Amino acid sequence: MEKTLTAASAIPRKNFRMTTPVALPRYLEETYWWAYLHPRAVRLFERQWLVNLILWGNYAKLRDAALREFGSPITGKVLQVACCYGNFSQRLAQRLAPGSRLDVVDVAPVQLENLRKKLNGQPRVFLHRQDSANLAFTDASYDQVVVYFLLHEQPEAVRTRTIEEVLRVVRPGGKVVFIDYHRPHRLNPFRYLMMPVLKWLEPFALGMWHKDITEHLPAAARPAAVEKQTYFGGLYQKVVIIV
């Protein structure tokens, strides 16, 4: 059971409910309104070719790298923290085994509604309006968790809380998968191209260049295993933590 279900929905509209509103974080309203909150943003960015272009042609590689971590078919309870543009969630849902389920949380109603439409009646998928830094699920309630290109959009303190929360809700022996930005190698020309771009459009993202995801782990955390792999000359990373 959840501690306090802030909002939940199955994919059909009749079950798509937002009962108790969750406040939008100030950083999201001030920094990312143009990308995630404005209805026109969804119409602009929800294009597979565009999200692939934003990731310099690496969308499919990064998506599939994350999906492989969960196996096929995917069993048990899976949590995706935050909606994302592109077809990641659809591919994740398509791999669910009978009896398994996928929960997706996001703090922005417009993003949840967009995902509901994209999933187009997929069974065993539930949407929840929650803040990633204050999840309403009980401890150890998920077998696997994925955080796909969320951390770089958060201030450092919020990023730390999000990581703490996803570790809290995954069961012992469970897996957490992070896909996000990473500091590129010095000889990678995209290092020098992306630095001003991120500084201008995604001001919290450069924090991912200077502090590893594992440095945000709680002091008491004792993961059974941590694996890290980088892509595209180090610009992107996959970090897998076995709790």
C-alpha positions as CSV (number, residue, x, y, z in Angstrom):
1,M,0.0,0.0,0.0
2,E,1.0,3.6,-0.5
3,K,1.6,5.9,2.4
4,T,-0.7,8.6,0.9
5,L,-1.9,8.1,-2.6
6,T,-1.6,11.6,-4.0
7,A,-3.0,10.7,-7.4
8,A,-3.3,7.5,-9.4
9,S,-4.8,6.3,-12.6
10,A,-5.0,3.3,-14.8
11,I,-4.5,4.1,-18.5
12,P,-8.2,4.3,-19.5
13,R,-9.5,7.8,-19.0
14,K,-12.3,6.6,-16.6
15,N,-9.6,5.6,-14.2
16,F,-7.3,8.6,-14.8
17,R,-7.8,10.6,-11.6
18,M,-5.9,13.3,-9.8
19,T,-7.5,13.5,-6.4
20,T,-5.2,15.5,-4.2
21,P,-3.1,18.0,-6.1
22,V,0.6,18.0,-5.6
23,A,2.4,21.4,-5.8
24,L,4.7,21.9,-8.7
25,P,8.3,22.4,-7.6
26,R,9.4,26.0,-8.0
27,Y,12.5,25.0,-9.9
28,L,10.3,23.2,-12.5
29,E,8.0,26.2,-12.9
30,E,10.8,28.7,-13.2
31,T,13.3,26.7,-15.2
32,Y,11.4,24.1,-17.3
33,W,8.0,25.5,-17.9
34,W,8.8,25.9,-21.6
35,A,9.8,22.2,-21.9
36,Y,7.4,20.3,-19.7
37,L,4.5,22.4,-18.4
38,H,3.2,24.4,-21.3
39,P,0.7,22.4,-23.5
40,R,2.5,23.6,-26.6
41,A,5.7,22.1,-25.3
42,V,4.2,18.6,-25.4
43,R,3.1,19.2,-29.0
44,L,6.6,20.4,-29.9
45,F,8.8,17.9,-28.1
46,E,6.7,14.7,-28.4
47,R,8.3,13.7,-31.6
48,Q,10.6,10.7,-31.8
49,W,12.9,12.2,-34.3
50,L,13.3,15.4,-32.2
51,V,14.2,13.6,-29.0
52,N,16.6,11.5,-30.9
53,L,18.2,14.7,-32.3
54,I,18.4,16.3,-28.9
55,L,20.4,13.2,-27.8
56,W,22.6,13.4,-30.9
57,G,21.2,10.2,-32.4
58,N,21.6,8.2,-29.2
59,Y,18.0,7.8,-28.1
60,A,17.5,4.2,-29.3
61,K,20.9,3.1,-27.9
62,L,20.2,4.6,-24.5
63,R,16.6,3.4,-24.4
64,D,17.6,-0.1,-25.2
65,A,20.5,-0.1,-22.8
66,A,18.0,0.6,-20.0
67,L,15.4,-1.9,-21.2
68,R,18.0,-4.7,-21.3
69,E,18.6,-4.3,-17.6
70,F,15.0,-5.4,-16.9
71,G,15.0,-8.5,-19.1
72,S,12.2,-9.7,-21.4
73,P,9.6,-10.3,-20.4
74,I,9.7,-8.0,-17.3
75,T,8.3,-9.6,-14.2
76,G,7.3,-8.1,-10.8
77,K,6.5,-4.5,-10.0
78,V,8.4,-1.8,-11.9
79,L,8.5,1.9,-11.1
80,Q,9.4,4.6,-13.7
81,V,10.2,7.9,-12.0
82,A,9.1,10.8,-14.2
83,C,7.5,10.7,-17.7
84,C,9.8,11.4,-20.7
85,Y,9.3,12.3,-24.3
86,G,9.8,9.5,-26.8
87,N,8.7,5.9,-26.8
88,F,10.7,4.7,-23.7
89,S,7.6,4.0,-21.6
90,Q,5.7,2.3,-24.4
91,R,8.6,-0.1,-25.0
92,L,8.8,-0.7,-21.2
93,A,5.1,-1.5,-21.0
94,Q,5.2,-3.8,-24.0
95,R,7.7,-6.0,-22.2
96,L,5.6,-6.6,-19.1
97,A,4.8,-10.2,-18.4
98,P,1.3,-11.3,-17.4
99,G,0.9,-10.5,-13.7
100,S,3.5,-7.8,-13.6
101,R,2.8,-4.1,-13.5
102,L,4.4,-0.7,-14.3
103,D,3.8,2.4,-12.2
104,V,4.9,5.8,-13.5
105,V,5.1,8.9,-11.4
106,D,5.3,12.5,-12.4
107,V,4.5,15.8,-10.8
108,A,3.1,17.5,-13.9
109,P,-0.5,16.7,-14.9
110,V,0.2,17.6,-18.5
111,Q,3.0,15.0,-18.7
112,L,0.8,12.3,-17.2
113,E,-2.0,13.0,-19.6
114,N,0.5,12.9,-22.5
115,L,1.8,9.5,-21.4
116,R,-1.8,8.2,-20.9
117,K,-2.5,9.0,-24.6
118,K,0.8,7.5,-25.8
119,L,0.3,4.2,-23.9
120,N,-3.1,3.9,-25.7
121,G,-4.8,1.4,-23.5
122,Q,-1.8,-0.6,-22.3
123,P,-2.9,-2.9,-19.5
124,R,-1.1,-3.2,-16.2
125,V,0.2,0.4,-16.3
126,F,-0.8,2.9,-13.6
127,L,0.0,6.6,-13.4
128,H,0.5,8.6,-10.2
129,R,0.9,12.3,-9.6
130,Q,3.8,12.4,-7.1
131,D,7.0,14.3,-6.5
132,S,10.1,12.2,-7.1
133,A,11.7,13.7,-4.0
134,N,8.8,12.6,-1.8
135,L,7.3,9.3,-3.1
136,A,4.2,8.1,-1.5
137,F,5.0,4.4,-1.8
138,T,6.0,2.2,1.1
139,D,9.5,1.0,1.7
140,A,10.7,-2.0,-0.5
141,S,7.6,-2.0,-2.6
142,Y,9.2,-2.4,-6.0
143,D,11.3,-5.0,-7.7
144,Q,12.9,-2.6,-10.2
145,V,13.1,1.2,-10.7
146,V,14.1,3.3,-13.7
147,V,15.0,7.0,-13.6
148,Y,15.4,8.0,-17.3
149,F,16.9,11.5,-17.9
150,L,15.4,13.1,-14.8
151,L,18.3,13.8,-12.4
152,H,20.0,16.4,-14.6
153,E,16.9,18.5,-14.5
154,Q,16.9,18.8,-10.7
155,P,18.8,21.0,-8.3
156,E,21.4,19.0,-6.4
157,A,19.4,18.8,-3.1
158,V,16.3,17.5,-5.0
159,R,18.5,15.1,-7.0
160,T,19.8,13.7,-3.8
161,R,16.3,13.3,-2.3
162,T,15.1,11.6,-5.5
163,I,18.0,9.0,-5.4
164,E,17.3,8.4,-1.7
165,E,13.6,7.9,-2.4
166,V,14.1,5.4,-5.3
167,L,16.5,3.4,-3.1
168,R,13.9,3.4,-0.3
169,V,11.1,2.0,-2.4
170,V,13.1,-0.8,-4.1
171,R,13.3,-4.2,-2.3
172,P,16.5,-5.7,-1.1
173,G,18.0,-7.5,-4.1
174,G,16.1,-5.2,-6.4
175,K,17.6,-3.0,-9.2
176,V,17.7,0.7,-9.9
177,V,18.7,1.9,-13.3
178,F,19.7,5.5,-14.0
179,I,20.2,6.9,-17.5
180,D,21.4,10.5,-17.7
181,Y,24.1,13.0,-18.7
182,H,27.7,12.5,-17.8
183,R,30.9,14.5,-18.1
184,P,32.3,13.8,-21.6
185,H,35.9,12.9,-22.2
186,R,38.3,15.8,-22.8
187,L,38.8,14.9,-26.5
188,N,35.1,14.7,-27.1
189,P,34.1,17.8,-29.1
190,F,30.6,17.6,-27.7
191,R,32.0,18.4,-24.3
192,Y,32.7,22.0,-25.5
193,L,29.5,22.2,-27.5
194,M,27.2,20.9,-24.7
195,M,28.7,23.0,-21.9
196,P,27.1,26.3,-23.0
197,V,24.0,24.6,-24.2
198,L,23.3,23.0,-20.9
199,K,24.3,26.1,-19.0
200,W,21.7,28.1,-20.9
201,L,18.8,25.6,-21.2
202,E,19.4,23.1,-18.4
203,P,21.3,24.9,-15.6
204,F,21.3,22.0,-13.2
205,A,22.7,19.5,-15.7
206,L,26.3,20.4,-15.3
207,G,26.1,19.1,-11.8
208,M,26.0,15.7,-13.4
209,W,29.5,16.4,-14.8
210,H,31.0,17.2,-11.4
211,K,29.4,14.7,-9.1
212,D,28.8,11.0,-9.7
213,I,25.3,9.6,-9.1
214,T,26.8,7.3,-6.4
215,E,28.0,10.3,-4.4
216,H,24.3,11.1,-3.7
217,L,23.7,7.8,-2.0
218,P,22.8,7.9,1.7
219,A,25.7,7.4,4.0
220,A,24.0,4.2,5.4
221,A,23.5,2.7,1.9
222,R,25.3,-0.5,1.3
223,P,24.5,-1.6,-2.3
224,A,25.2,-5.1,-3.3
225,A,26.6,-4.0,-6.6
226,V,27.1,-0.8,-8.6
227,E,27.8,-0.8,-12.4
228,K,28.5,2.2,-14.6
229,Q,28.8,2.4,-18.3
230,T,29.2,5.6,-20.5
231,Y,28.2,6.3,-24.0
232,F,29.0,8.7,-26.9
233,G,32.4,9.7,-25.6
234,G,31.2,9.9,-22.0
235,L,28.3,12.4,-22.6
236,Y,25.8,9.9,-21.3
237,Q,25.8,7.2,-18.6
238,K,24.0,4.2,-17.3
239,V,24.3,3.5,-13.6
240,V,22.8,0.2,-12.2
241,I,22.5,-0.3,-8.5
242,I,21.6,-3.6,-7.0
243,V,20.2,-2.8,-3.5
